[in-house]
Amino acid sequence: MPLYVDLDGTLVRTDIAQELLIGALRVPSALPGILRAGMEHGASGIKSAIWAEDRFHPELLPYEQEVLAHLRKARGEGRRVVLATAADRQVAEAVAGYLGLFDDILASEPGQNLKGAAKLAAIRADCGDGPFEYLGDSPADIPIWQAAARPGFVAPTGAARAFAARAEEAALVTAPPPPVWRGLWKAMRVHQWAKNVLIFLPLFFAHEYTDALAVARVLAGFVAMSLMASAVYIVNDLFDLPADRRHRSKRHRPFAAGLVRPLQGVLAALGFMLLALALGFGAVGAGFGLILLIYLGTTTAYSLALKRYSTVDVIVLSLLYTVRIVAGAAAAGVTLSPWLLTFSLFFFVSLAYMKRFIELDGVAGDVMLPNRNYQGAEVASVQIFGIANAAAALLTLAQYLNTPTARETYGARDILWLAVPMMMFWMYRTWMWAVRGKVGDDPVAFALSDRISQVTLVAVLAVFLAARYFVFEGFIR
C-alpha cells in the first residue's frame, strides 16, 4: 500500500508558503511579479513566484519527528512513499532532495493548486485507484482521509481533530498542537515589557510622581509602548526565521519551532500595533503617539536593513532605548533633561556593544555573525568600544552633579556622589560577567533579572530621593 504524506503542518510544523511570502516582502522589487502571478494563476502562481532558492533552507525546517520515523519504517518495509502537497513543486523537490525519503512528488504548479479534491484526484491517478495511506493535518484533508484505506492524523485541529476521533483505524495519530495563544504569548515576550519602565524615568527625575494625572498618563504610555514592542518582537522573529533556527536557543522560539504559523503572527502583530496606536494617541496624547510611530519606523528599518551594518546597528539599538525615555517625558508632560539623554545614549551603546560581544564570543576569526556585519576577530574591538561608552556614561553622571541644575534640584546634592561608585560597580561588574559568559543573550534582560543589579538600581534611586528631600550644607563647594 503506497504512503502519501502532506508537507505543511504534517511533515513540517509550519507553512512554507507563508514563510516564503514574508521573505519576499523584504524585496519590494519582487512584489509586481508576485501580484502578476497571482492574477494569472491564483494561489498556485503566487506559490511559484515567491520561491527563492537562496532563501529556502530545508535543513532548518522544524520537521515532525514522529512522521519522519513513520516514513522511514515504511521505506524499510519496501513501500512506495510519495510527498503529496499543495506547496509549490520547487519547494517539494528541495525538501525531498534533503530528506531522501520519497519515491515521487505530487505538488502544485502554476495553474494547478494541489489541495483538497485536486490532491485526491492526483493521488488516485498515481495509485491507479488502489488502496492508499495518507498522512495529513487540516480540514482540507478530510476528503482524502475519507477515500484512504489507512488515514493518518498529524497534530489535527478543529474539524480535522473531530474527524480523527471518529476514525475506526488510523495509521498514525499524533498529539494536537499547543494552543496558538500560548505560542503568541511567548512570542510577545511579556517579560521584556520590564524594559519599558524607562518611560517612568523622566517622571521620576522631574519629581512629578505626586501628580496623579501625570502618573496615569505614563502608565497608559507604558501599556501602549509594551504592546508596540510585542508587535515588533513578532515581526522581528518572522524576518529572522533562518537565523533563529541556526541559533542554539532562539530555534525554540514559537515561529522558528513551528508552534505558530506566520500568518497568525502577522495578524497578531497588526492587532497589537493598532491597539498601541489607539491607546497612545487617544489616552496619552498626540506627541506620545508620534513618538510611538517613530519607534515603529526605526525598529522596522532596523529589522529590514540597519542591523546588517556594524556600528550603525548598536547606535540604533541605543536610540530605541533612549526613545522610550523621550516617550516618557511626552507622556508625563515634563521637560526632558539633556543630561539624562546624554547618559542614556552612552549607557545603552555600551549595552548594545555588550550584546554583540556576547554573540561574537567563541566565533572563529573570519566567521561572520548571521545577519550581522561582525567577524569573530573583532570581538576585542567590540569590547573596547563597549567599556569606553560605559566610562563616558559615568563621566556624564559625574559632570551633571556639578551643574547649577543639580544644585537647584537637590537640597542635599552631595549625597548624589554615592550614585557614581554604585553605577561604576554595576557597569564594570556586568562587563566582567559578560566576559565570563554569565550575562546571557540580552544584557538589558540580565540587568532586570539579576538580584545584585536590582539591589544596585534600588540603591541608586534611593540616593536620588534622599538627595531631593534631605537638606544639609554639604561637603563640596
Secondary structure, DSSP 8 states (H G I E B T S, - for coil): --EEE-TBTTTBSS-HHHHHHHHHHT-GGGHHHHHHHHHHHTHHHHHHHT--GGG--GGGS-B-HHHHHHHHHHHHTT--EEEEEEEEHHHHHHHHHHH---SEEEEEBTTB---THHHHHHHHHHHTT---EEEE-SGGGHHHHHH-SEEEESS--HHHHHHHHH-S--SEE------HHHHHHHHHTGGGGGGGGGGGHHHHHTT-TT-HHHHHHHHHHHHHHHHHHHHHHHHHHHHTHHHHHHSTTGGGSTTTTTSS-HHHHHHHHHHHHHHHHHHIIIII-HHHHHHHHHHHHHHHHHHHTGGGSTTHHHHHHHHHHHHHHHHHHHHHT----HHHHHHHHHHHHHHHHHHHHHHHTT--TT-B-TTS--BGGGHHHHHHHHHHHHHHHHHHHHHHTTSHHHHHH-TTGGGGGGHHHHHHHHHHHHHHHHHTT-S-S-HHHHHHH-HHHHHHHHHHHHHHHHHHH-----S--
